Amino acid sequence: MIRRVWLYTANVPMAAAFDHATRSRRGAESLLVEVELAGVRGWGEGAPRGYVTGETLDGAAQAVRRCDPAALAERIDWRTFDSAVASLAALPLPELVDGPSAAAAVEIALLDAVCRHFDRPLADVLRVLDPPRRVLREGPTAVSLVIHLSRDVASVLDALPPGALAALRHVKIKVADPAGAVRRLAQARERLPADARVSLDANGTWSAAEAERIAGELAGVAWVEEPLPPRSWAELGRLRRATGLPVMLDESCTGPDDLRTAAASDAASHINVRLSKCGGFLAAARLALRAEALGLGCQLGVHVAEVGPLWAAGRTLATTWGMWQTVEAGRADEWFPTPLTRPAFAVDRSLHRVGPLAGPGTGIEPTGELLRHTRCLATWEPDGEWRRSA
């Protein structure tokens, strides 16, 4: 059933940088996989980030080339939409395609192609997980405003029109040193509506002593994301027991093993679910369901500078399930002024909301602008192995 597979890397310059405590990103680096079935093509994306999962773009590309699409195709029941999705969901893709971002690119491409072949939206794939009714929703959803480290919190919020400020439900603030975190939190609280929540993201830069020392000054914060170095399980548990500080795990939680350890250590109150770091659309959805069953809150996050399939698949999760404490949408419209997809990335910034995408699969197609910044590394056809592109 798989006719051909293409493997690409995308390197797209960003019109504006995005800074946090450990990195400054000025360009998109994504892995793209295109899968052709009978008459349709599906696109998938992975965002390898060494500081999150230890992956590199080259390493993730090599992982895709080590997988055998023919072996994958043999394990998929192509007869109906339901059978194809069920068999795809049963594949241990993180094992068959080594590395979460590589697995995400392959999985999203296959799901997109299957949905287009059967003329079904990506949201219908989620039925295979049999989610409890309490997590279901449909339609537009609120998204958070993220203020990165090089932006002054007061200036960003003061620049919003009154209506947009009043509509804010959640603001995530990137922080570095603890004293600066307290100051940036105070600036937000002075300006936001009383019912708006604020979270801080330290990107693993604080020590346990620093976090405990300022915890009392962070009263009312929705959570602090990754305050300590990743997987500091014992220290995180002690911090939460000593201070009651709500903690969200991001780099520390990329899959079910991390989630089990975090729950056993009482290391977190929330987790950040991002499709690429979790291994794909279904893997991220499963992780969110497991976390919700454990009583942990979930944020649906994004990797900075996702170029298309990742944010589109995330948009499906955001507008199909209502379990999210908050949803991040990214700022692809600002980073990439010339649209990379059809339809173009869009957020209603007056209401801080996003709506579902229409059409089969993820609902998007790559534009010439995206293709202009891609390089085909290899192709695969059923009569042979991967062939390196010229």
C-alpha positions in Angstrom: 0.0 0.0 0.0 2.9 2.4 0.6 4.0 3.5 -2.9 6.9 5.8 -2.0 8.4 7.7 0.9 10.5 10.9 0.8 12.7 12.1 3.7 13.5 15.8 3.9 15.1 18.3 6.3 13.7 21.8 6.6 15.7 24.8 7.6 13.6 28.0 7.6 15.0 31.3 8.9 12.8 33.0 11.5 11.9 36.7 11.2 12.3 37.1 14.9 14.3 35.1 17.5 12.8 33.2 20.4 14.9 33.1 23.6 14.7 31.1 26.8 17.1 30.4 29.7 19.2 27.9 27.8 18.7 28.5 24.1 18.0 31.2 21.5 16.3 30.0 18.3 16.6 31.9 15.1 15.6 29.3 12.6 13.4 26.2 12.2 15.0 22.8 12.0 12.5 20.1 11.2 12.5 16.6 9.8 9.8 16.0 7.2 8.5 12.7 5.9 6.1 12.4 2.9 4.3 9.1 2.3 2.5 8.2 -0.9 -0.4 5.7 -0.8 -2.7 5.0 -3.7 -3.3 8.4 -5.1 -2.7 10.5 -2.0 0.3 11.8 0.0 0.6 12.5 3.7 3.1 14.8 5.5 4.6 14.3 8.9 7.1 16.3 10.9 9.5 15.9 13.8 11.3 18.6 15.7 14.6 17.1 17.0 15.8 19.2 20.0 19.0 18.0 21.7 18.2 19.8 24.9 14.8 18.0 25.2 15.4 14.5 23.9 19.0 14.4 23.0 18.3 14.1 19.3 19.9 16.0 16.4 18.4 16.6 13.0 21.0 14.4 11.3 20.5 11.6 13.9 16.7 11.7 13.5 17.1 11.5 9.7 19.4 8.5 10.0 16.8 6.9 12.3 14.1 7.2 9.6 16.4 5.7 7.0 17.1 2.7 9.3 13.4 1.9 9.3 11.8 -0.3 6.6 8.6 1.1 5.2 7.8 -2.3 3.7 7.9 -3.9 7.1 5.6 -1.2 8.4 3.2 -1.6 5.6 2.9 -5.3 6.2 1.8 -4.6 9.8 -1.0 -2.3 8.7 -4.5 -3.6 7.8 -5.4 -1.3 4.9 -8.9 -2.6 4.3 -10.9 0.1 6.1 -10.2 3.4 7.9 -10.8 1.8 11.3 -8.6 -1.2 10.7 -5.8 0.9 9.3 -5.9 3.3 12.3 -6.1 0.4 14.8 -3.1 -1.4 13.3 -1.1 1.8 13.1 -1.9 2.5 16.7 -0.7 -0.9 17.7 2.7 -0.4 16.1 5.6 0.2 18.6 6.9 3.1 16.4 9.4 4.5 19.0 11.1 1.1 18.8 10.7 0.6 15.0 11.8 4.2 14.3 14.5 5.0 16.9 13.9 8.4 18.6 10.7 10.3 19.3 11.0 13.0 16.7 11.8 10.5 14.0 8.9 8.4 15.1 6.6 11.4 15.2 7.5 12.4 11.6 6.8 8.9 10.3 3.6 8.4 12.4 2.0 11.7 11.4 2.8 11.2 7.7 1.2 7.7 7.8 -1.9 9.0 9.7 -2.2 12.0 7.4 -2.0 9.7 4.3 -4.5 7.1 5.7 -7.0 9.9 6.6 -6.7 11.4 3.1 -7.1 8.0 1.5 -10.3 7.4 3.3 -11.4 11.1 3.3 -11.5 11.4 7.1 -10.2 14.2 9.4 -7.3 13.5 11.8 -9.7 13.9 14.7 -11.4 10.6 13.8 -8.1 8.8 14.6 -8.5 9.6 18.3 -11.5 7.3 18.6 -9.1 4.4 18.5 -7.9 5.4 22.0 -11.5 5.3 23.4 -11.1 8.4 25.5 -13.5 9.0 28.4 -16.3 11.3 27.6 -15.1 13.8 30.2 -12.1 14.8 28.0 -14.1 15.4 24.8 -14.9 18.7 23.3 -15.2 20.2 19.9 -14.6 23.6 18.4 -12.3 26.6 19.1 -10.2 26.7 22.2 -8.3 29.3 24.1 -4.5 29.5 23.8 -1.9 31.0 26.1 0.3 34.0 25.4 4.0 33.1 25.7 6.5 35.9 26.6 10.0 34.8 25.9 13.1 35.8 27.8 14.2 38.8 25.8 10.8 40.5 25.9 9.9 42.7 28.8 6.7 41.4 30.4 5.3 44.9 31.2 5.9 46.1 27.7 4.3 43.1 26.0 1.1 43.3 28.1 0.9 47.1 28.0 1.0 46.9 24.2 -2.2 44.7 24.0 -5.5 46.4 23.2 -7.8 46.4 26.2 -10.1 43.8 24.7 -7.2 41.4 24.0 -5.8 41.9 27.5 -9.2 41.1 29.0 -9.5 38.0 26.9 -6.3 36.5 28.1 -6.8 33.3 30.1 -3.2 32.2 30.5 0.2 33.7 30.2 3.4 31.7 30.2 6.6 33.6 31.0 10.1 32.4 30.3 12.4 33.1 33.2 16.1 32.7 34.1 17.4 33.7 37.5 15.0 33.3 40.4 14.9 37.1 41.4 14.0 37.9 37.8 11.3 35.3 37.9 9.7 37.0 40.9 9.9 40.4 39.2 8.4 39.2 35.9 5.6 37.4 37.7 4.7 40.6 39.6 4.7 42.6 36.4 2.2 40.2 34.9 0.0 40.1 38.0 -0.2 43.9 38.0 -1.6 44.0 34.5 -3.7 40.9 34.0 -7.3 40.2 34.7 -7.9 38.6 38.1 -9.0 35.3 36.5 -6.0 35.0 34.2 -3.4 32.4 35.2 0.3 32.8 35.0 2.9 30.1 34.7 6.7 30.4 34.7 9.1 28.3 32.6 12.7 28.1 34.0 13.9 25.5 31.5 15.7 23.5 34.2 18.1 26.3 35.4 17.4 26.6 39.1 18.9 24.7 41.9 16.6 23.1 44.5 17.8 25.6 47.1 17.0 28.5 44.9 13.5 27.1 44.1 12.7 26.5 47.7 14.0 30.0 48.7 11.6 31.9 46.4 8.6 29.5 46.5 6.8 31.7 49.0 7.2 34.7 46.6 5.5 32.7 43.8 2.1 32.4 45.6 -0.7 32.2 43.1 1.4 30.9 40.2 -0.4 28.3 38.2 2.8 26.2 38.0 6.6 26.5 37.4 7.7 24.5 34.4 10.9 22.5 34.7 12.4 24.5 37.6 15.3 22.0 38.3 17.6 20.1 35.9 15.7 17.4 34.1 14.7 14.3 36.0 15.8 15.6 39.4 13.1 13.2 40.8 14.1 13.2 44.5 14.8 17.0 44.6 11.5 17.8 42.9 9.6 15.6 45.3 11.2 17.3 48.3 10.5 20.7 46.8 6.9 20.0 46.3 6.4 18.5 49.8 8.3 21.4 51.5 6.6 24.2 49.6 3.5 23.0 47.8 4.8 24.6 44.6 3.0 23.4 41.6 5.5 21.9 39.1 5.1 21.1 35.5 7.5 18.7 33.8 8.6 19.2 30.2 12.1 17.9 29.4 11.7 15.5 32.3 8.7 13.8 30.8 8.9 12.5 27.3 7.0 9.2 27.7 5.2 6.7 30.0 8.4 5.7 31.9 9.1 9.3 32.9 5.5 9.7 33.8 5.5 6.7 36.1 8.6 7.8 37.8 7.3 11.3 38.3 4.1 10.1 39.8 5.9 7.7 42.2 8.2 10.5 43.3 5.4 13.1 43.6 7.7 15.2 41.4 4.9 17.0 39.5 1.4 18.4 39.5 1.4 18.9 35.7 3.1 17.8 32.5 3.7 19.5 29.2 2.6 17.3 26.3 4.4 18.0 23.0 3.9 15.8 20.0 7.5 15.6 18.8 9.1 14.9 22.1 6.5 12.2 22.9 6.9 10.3 19.7 3.9 11.5 17.7 0.2 12.3 17.7 -1.1 9.1 19.2 1.8 8.8 21.7 1.2 12.3 22.9 -2.6 11.6 23.3 -1.9 8.4 25.2 0.5 10.2 27.5 -2.1 12.9 28.2 -4.7 10.3 29.1 -2.3 8.5 31.4 -1.5 11.7 33.2 -5.1 12.7 33.5 -5.9 9.3 35.0 -3.1 9.9 37.6 -4.6 13.3 38.5 -2.0 15.4 36.8 -2.9 18.4 34.8 -1.8 18.7 31.1 -0.6 21.5 29.0 -0.6 20.9 25.2 2.7 22.5 24.2 4.6 23.2 21.0 8.2 23.1 20.0 9.4 26.5 18.8 9.3 26.9 15.0 7.2 23.9 14.0 6.7 24.3 10.3 3.4 22.6 9.6 2.4 19.0 10.3 3.3 19.2 14.0 1.3 22.3 14.7 -1.6 21.1 12.6 -1.8 17.8 14.4 -1.5 19.6 17.7 -4.4 21.8 16.6 -6.5 18.7 16.2 -5.8 17.6 19.8 -6.4 21.1 21.1 -9.8 21.4 19.5 -11.0 17.8 20.0 -10.2 17.3 23.6 -11.0 19.6 26.5 -8.7 18.2 29.1 -6.0 20.8 28.7 -5.1 23.2 31.4 -3.9 25.4 28.7 -2.9 25.2 25.0 0.1 26.7 23.3 -0.3 27.6 19.6 3.1 29.0 18.7 3.7 32.1 16.6 4.4 30.8 13.2 2.6 33.7 11.6 5.2 36.1 13.1 8.3 33.9 12.7 7.4 33.0 9.0 5.7 36.0 7.4 5.4 34.1 4.1 3.1 31.2 4.9 4.6 27.7 5.0 1.3 25.9 4.7 -2.1 26.2 3.0 -4.2 27.2 4.8 -1.8 29.5 6.6 -1.1 29.3 10.3 -3.6 31.5 12.1 -4.5 32.5 15.6 -7.2 35.0 16.7 -5.0 37.2 18.8 -7.8 39.5 19.8 -9.5 36.6 21.6 -6.5 34.3 22.0 -8.3 31.4 20.3 -7.7 28.8 17.6 -10.2 26.8 15.7 -10.1 23.4 14.1 -8.7 22.9 10.6 -11.0 21.6 7.9 -10.5 18.8 5.4 -9.1 15.3 5.5 -5.9 14.4 7.4 -4.1 17.3 9.2 -5.9 19.7 6.9 -2.8 21.5 5.5 -0.5 21.3 2.5 3.1 22.6 2.2 3.5 25.8 0.2 6.3 26.6 -2.2 7.9 28.7 0.5 8.3 25.7 2.8 9.5 23.5 -0.1 12.1 26.2 -1.0 13.7 25.6 2.4 13.7 21.8 2.3 16.3 19.4 1.1 15.4 15.8 0.1 17.8 13.5 1.7 16.5 10.1 0.5 13.6 8.3 -1.1 12.2 4.8 -0.7 10.3 2.6 -3.2 9.0 -0.9 -2.6 11.5 -2.4 -5.1 14.5 -1.5 -3.0 16.1 0.2 -0.1 16.4 3.9 0.8 18.2 5.8 -2.0 20.2 8.9 -1.2 19.1 11.9 -3.2 21.6 13.6 -5.5 
